[in-house]
Amino acid sequence: MEAWRAHDLLWLDGLPDGASLPAWADSAWLQAAPLVVRRASTALGRIPVGMRGMLRSERHACEVDAAAVVRRVTPEMLAHAPVPDFSCAALDALRQVAPLLDATGWPWGPTGGVGFALASGLPVLRADSDLDLVLRIGAPPDLAQADALRAIAATVTACRLDLQIDTGRGGFAYAEWAAGRGRVLLKTDHGPVLTATPWELA
């Protein structure tokens, strides 16, 4: 069975089965627009996904049959995708931090609106769009790695940066961890968990 991960982008053969869809999520839109895998617990062979439209208010959660997936694009596949020639602070920031992220050696990639736009070519980005990134780190970073993370976060100043750390067991916001709050909100397939040890959660 395919190991789908949160933030993967999927295209289906047809509309999601058995789902009550909003009016904007018609067949023409879903042929072009990917679905994003979200964290949730589902039955075997089902994938929890989110849909997005052109507007920020257009969001919808549902499940799809894994057998209906015809294409999958991961954030890592988008890390070095051609960046559209569009004046946008988020895309400028992506170009700027990509070499720093590459230097860490950790798998990474753009998610959110930037990832959606790079994968689909749809004009969903705005001048004030955030830069959403996922960085897959399977163990707590050492001091040098922590310094590298701080440098990456400090580099992005022209737009809001949402850097998610994926531990393999869940994901949390780097900003929460860097703030030294003691505990972070780890989003898992079975719901959010407030923990001081996000890498050790069973």
N, C-alpha and C positions, 0 to 999 in steps of 0.2 A: 504493500500500500504506500502511496506517495506520502512523504512526510511534509505536509503543508505547514508553513510557518507564518506567524503573524507578519503582516506587511507585504506578503506575496500578492501579486496582482494576477487575476485569473480572467480568462474569457471563456464563455460557454457556447455550446452548440444549442442555440435557442434560448428561450426565457427560463428563468428558475421555475422548477416545478412546484406546484401547490402554494406558491407565494402570492400574497395580495400586494401588488406593486403600486406605488404612487404613479400619478399620471405622467410625470416627466420621465419615468423609467420605461420608455417604450422600446420596441424591438430595434428600432433604428439607433437609439442611443446605446443600447446594450451591445450592439454589434461593434461599436467603436470604443465604448468605455469599459475598462476592466472593473472587476469586483475586487475588493481588498479583503484578504483574510484577516479576521479579527480573533481575539482570544475569547474562547467560550468552549464549554463542554457540549459535545454533540454525539449522536449515535455513529456507529461504525459506517464509513462510507459517505458521511455527510460532512460538509465544510461550513463553518460559520463565516459569513461574509458581510461586508458593508458595501452599499452603493452610494455613489455621490453623483450629483448633477452639476450643472454649471454654476448654480448659486450655493452660497454657504448654507442656506436653509434647506437645501435638497440633500438629505441624508436618509438612508433606510437600511435597516439590518434584517437579514434573513439567513436561511441555510440553503445550500445547493447540494446536488448529488455529485460526488467526486467523478463519477463516470461521464458527466456532461462537460467536464473541463477539456478544452481543446488547445489551450495555450496558457503558459505560466511564465511570468517574468518576476524575478526576485530583485530586491533592492541591490544586491551585489552586482547583478547584471546591468544595473543602471548607473553604477558608480562612475563609469567612463563613457556613458552614452553621449552622443552629440548633443550639445546644449543649444536650444533654439536661440536665434538671433532676436532676442526680445529684451527690452530694457526692464529689468526686474532685479531688485536688491537681492532676492533669494537666489537667483541664478548666478549673480555676480559673486555672492558669498560662497556658493557651491564651487565655483571655479577656484576661488581663493583657498578653501580649506581642503580640497581634494588631495593635493600633494602631502599635506600634513597628516591626513587620515591614512593615506597609503603608507607613510613612513612608520606608522604604528605597527603594521603587520597584521592588524585585526581585520576580519571581514567587515565591510561597511557598505552603506548605500543610502540614497535618498528615499524618503517615504512621503506621505502626505500629498499635498498638492503638487510639489515639485516632482516626486516620483511618478504620480499619476500623469502629469503633463509630458514627462520624458518618455513614458511607456506608450502613451496613446496619441500624442501629438495634438490633443484637444486644448483649446485656449482657455484653460481654467485659472491660470495664474494672474495675479493682480500686482500692482506696484507695491502693495503693502503685505504681500504673502509672506508667511513664515518659511523658514528653512527647517524641514523635519528630516532628521537623520537617524538611522539605527546603526549601532556599533556592537558587534557580537564579541563579547568578552567572557570567556568561560571560567575565569578565576579572578580573584581580586587583583587589581593592578599593583605593581610594586611602586616605589617612590618615583623612579624615572618615568614610568608609564603614567602615573598620576600627574606628573608635571606636564607631560605631553598632552594629556586631556585638558588640563587647565589652559594651555597655550591655544589649543584648538577652540575652546569655548571663548577665549578672549579675542580671537581673531575676528569673529563675526560680530560686527557692531552696527551694520547698516539695516539689519532686520532682526526679528526675533528668532532665536535658535532654540529648537526643541530637539535635544540630543537624547535619544533613548538608548539605554544600555540593555542588551539582551544577554542574559546569563545562560541561556539554554533551558532554564526552568521558568523564566518569566522576564518581564521587562520593567525597568524603572527609569525615572527622569534623572539624567546626570546632574541637573541643577540641584535636585533635592540632596543627592549624595554629597556633592561638592560643598553644600552649605553646612555640612557637619551637624545635621539634625539628629544624628544617632540612629534613626530609623527611616526607611524609605517605603513608599507604597509600591509593592511589587505586583504587577498585573500578571495573573496566571490564567490558564485555561479554566480553572475552577473558581475564579473570582480574585479580587484584590486581597493582598496580605500585607499588613504593616510589619516590617521586619528589620532588625539590625544586621542580619546576615543574609543578604539576598542571594549570595552564591552558595549558601549551604542549605537552602530550603529543600527539603526532600520532595 
